[in-house]
Each structure stands twice: as structure tokens, then as C-alpha cells.
């Protein structure tokens, strides 16, 4: 989502897909997480939400390849897939071989 009206911003959830060895968000401490350019504008809110959820020292990295491609190749342990409404995030399917984390942005205040 490129831009979200302010009244809908608190309804957003960051969908983070992680490699199977990442069992909790705290496992992402001191790790680099792939993020797409279109989500990079929201990286401050996503970072704050990750900190609130237990991942204190995460860095986002944009790359030549897409975030999901970098995750699958093993370049990064996790990737921000998208920012979605709470309803859409609940319906997002789990993907075999990966862990899906749904992190509400409303819990994070900058």
C-alpha cells in the first residue's frame, strides 16, 4: 500500500514471512529484514511495531531483487510482504516452510 489515509493507518498489519528457524519475533534481533521499496516509506512504523512485539534491533534492507526472492534464497531470514488491513491479514494463508507473523501497526507509536 503506497499511502494509507490517516484514519485507516491504525487498522494496518505488517505481514512478515520468516524462515522456519525463526520461531518468534525476538529471533530477528540484530538481523536484516528484506522490505520492498513500496513499503519502505512505512518502515518507521513497521520497525516500531516490531520493537513493541519483541524484535528490538532489526534493520530493513532494500535490494535489487524482491523481498520474497531474497527470503527464499536465504539472503535474509525474513521479509515484509505487505501492509494489509486487519481483516485481510487474518485471511492471509500460512505458507508451508515459512512462519507468518502478523504485526499490528496500531500497537506502535512513533
C-alpha positions in Angstrom: 0.0 0.0 0.0 1.6 3.2 -1.1 -0.3 5.6 1.1 -3.0 5.0 3.6 -5.4 7.6 4.8 -4.7 8.6 8.5 -8.0 7.1 9.7 -7.1 3.7 8.3 -3.4 3.7 9.4 -4.2 2.2 12.8 -6.0 -0.7 11.1 -2.9 -1.9 9.3 -1.0 -5.1 10.0 2.5 -5.8 8.7 2.7 -9.3 7.2 6.2 -10.7 7.8 7.2 -14.0 6.4 10.2 -15.7 8.0 12.4 -18.7 7.6 11.3 -21.8 9.7 14.2 -21.4 12.2 12.7 -18.0 13.3 10.2 -19.2 16.0 9.5 -15.8 17.4 10.0 -12.1 16.5 12.8 -11.8 19.1 14.8 -14.2 16.9 15.0 -11.4 14.4 17.1 -9.2 16.8 20.2 -7.9 15.1 19.1 -9.3 11.8 18.4 -7.7 8.4 14.8 -8.0 7.1 14.0 -7.5 3.4 11.5 -4.8 2.5 10.1 -3.7 -0.8 10.6 -0.2 -1.9 6.8 0.5 -1.8 6.7 -0.5 2.0 10.0 1.4 2.8 8.1 4.6 3.4 6.3 2.9 6.3 9.5 1.2 7.7 9.5 3.5 10.7 6.0 2.3 11.8 6.9 -1.3 10.9 10.1 -1.0 12.9 8.3 0.4 15.9 5.7 -2.4 15.7 8.5 -5.0 15.6 10.2 -3.4 18.6 6.9 -3.5 20.5 6.5 -7.1 19.6 9.9 -8.2 20.8 12.3 -7.6 17.9 14.4 -4.8 19.2 17.3 -4.4 16.8 16.1 -5.0 13.2 17.4 -3.4 10.1 15.5 -3.2 6.9 17.2 -3.7 3.6 16.0 -3.0 0.1 17.7 -4.9 -2.7 17.8 -5.3 -6.5 15.7 -8.4 -6.1 12.3 -8.6 -4.5 12.0 -9.2 -0.8 10.3 -12.6 -1.2 13.1 -13.7 -3.6 15.7 -12.7 -1.1 13.9 -14.6 1.7 13.6 -17.8 -0.4 17.3 -17.7 -1.5 18.3 -17.4 2.2 19.8 -13.9 1.8 17.7 -12.7 4.7 15.8 -14.5 7.5 12.6 -12.6 7.0 10.7 -10.2 4.6 7.9 -7.7 5.0 5.4 -9.0 2.4 2.9 -6.2 2.6 0.9 -3.9 4.9 -2.7 -5.1 5.0 -5.9 -4.4 6.8 -6.5 -6.5 9.9 -9.3 -8.4 8.1 -7.0 -9.2 5.1 -4.2 -10.2 7.4 -6.4 -12.7 9.2 -7.3 -14.3 5.8 -3.7 -14.4 4.6 -2.7 -18.1 4.3 0.2 -19.6 6.1 2.9 -20.7 3.6 4.4 -24.1 4.0 8.0 -24.0 5.0 7.8 -20.5 6.5 6.4 -18.7 9.5 3.9 -15.9 9.1 3.9 -13.1 11.6 1.0 -10.6 11.7 2.2 -7.4 13.5 -0.4 -4.7 14.2 0.9 -1.3 13.4 -1.6 0.3 15.9 0.5 -1.1 18.8 3.4 1.0 17.7 3.5 4.8 18.3 6.3 6.9 16.9 
